[in-house]
Amino acid sequence: MRVTILGVNVDAYSMLETVEKIRQAVEGRVRMRVVTANPEMIYASEHDQRLKQLINTADVVTADGIGVVWAARRLGTPVQERVTGIDLVQALFPAANAGKWRVFFLGGKPGVAEQAANKVLQEYPEIDLAVMHGYFKAEEESGVLERIVHFRPDVLLVGMGAPYQEFWVAEHRGLATVSIGVGGSFDALAGTVIRAPKRIQELHVEWLYRLWKEPRRWKRQAVLPRFVAEVLWQGFRRKTP
């Protein structure tokens, strides 16, 4: 089941269902592109038809954030839970370890992906991991692509910031069986950015904690009231004869 939020189709999958979809794709060697759609991305797609088409042609679109969960409920088609990039990445590791998947980390500043990989391998040693930072120059991209192709990843995680990473993944879909844009997940895995305490995550105000820790994010967060207004307007138009 999908819910349409400002013209973007979001799947109502739970975290377990999303992980299972990806596991089936990996085992069946079926190409899959996953987008974790947050409110900022959905709002931006209102003014960028290329972005909207890119999201709507993805194989799986998850509700990345409590704002998307709220919007789905408000529009009458609730999603089961939020499925954020970092939470999805962490939920995939047990399956990747059990299946001995080949996973490629692409993104982050130099050294961050390596730190993240080292920490992941301490807990999940059966995963075959390769990494590359995301600060390569345009003339170096062909070498990066060659390295990924040579590695033959089951899952390619791209952390280069939305929506750039989504366009990059769509342009290079054939690099892996499953490709996912994961934003700043490598920073969280490496410990260079500390996630909100568990209780704050459970209260669904992690965005407020991140704003407190990273005040420069206020411009991104300023989109949220506009997103809410657009969702309310969409709901009103549905009810109006």
Number of C-alpha atoms within 10 A of each C-alpha: 10 17 19 14 22 19 16 23 22 27 20 24 21 16 20 13 11 21 19 14 15 25 20 12 17 22 12 10 13 13 18 20 24 24 28 26 26 22 24 21 20 22 23 16 20 16 10 12 12 12 20 20 13 16 27 17 16 17 14 23 24 28 30 24 22 20 18 27 23 17 26 23 14 15 17 10 16 18 23 15 18 24 28 21 26 20 14 21 18 13 16 19 21 16 17 20 17 12 14 17 20 20 25 24 26 24 28 23 17 13 13 23 26 20 17 21 22 16 15 17 15 9 12 18 14 17 21 18 20 18 21 21 20 21 13 14 9 7 8 10 12 11 11 17 13 12 14 21 13 10 17 16 23 25 27 26 26 28 26 23 16 20 19 14 22 27 16 14 21 18 10 12 17 14 21 27 21 24 27 25 29 28 23 18 28 29 21 14 22 19 14 12 15 12 17 16 10 10 10 14 13 10 9 14 14 19 16 15 15 17 15 12 14 11 12 11 13 13 10 11 16 11 15 15 10 14 23 17 11 17 21 15 13 17 17 12 10 10 8 6 5
